[in-house]
Amino acid sequence: MAALHSSAFLSISILLFICFLSSSSSVDALGGRLGGKTEIEDVKSNKEVQDLGKYSVDQYNLKFKKGDKRSLTYKEVVKAESQVVSGIQYFMKVSAIQNGKPKLYDAVVVVKAWETPSNSLVSFDPSY
């Protein structure tokens, strides 16, 4: 009889957990819906986002020799969103200078704090 109650309790607990995860009230640590993208407010004063923007430009520049005309000079992140995945994925619109001209780029960086290195550049492309 005790095993039956334990099994029923476990089933109910799992069901409640699934309902919680699928409800519109489930939010991540950044205040957004789990799995969905959340816009980051005050992106220009957000040191972590600005550091990730610089990281993305630095990683992009590793492909080129110093002084190459294709290399970029980081300026700032102008817009960013985050998404909780296995870690936190940042979608950023990065402003950078190439050959004296400002340009925008779309960068995606995943941060997994428990790994070394913790940052990984997923993509870095011109913004159209």
Disulfide bonds with the S-S distance in Angstrom:
none
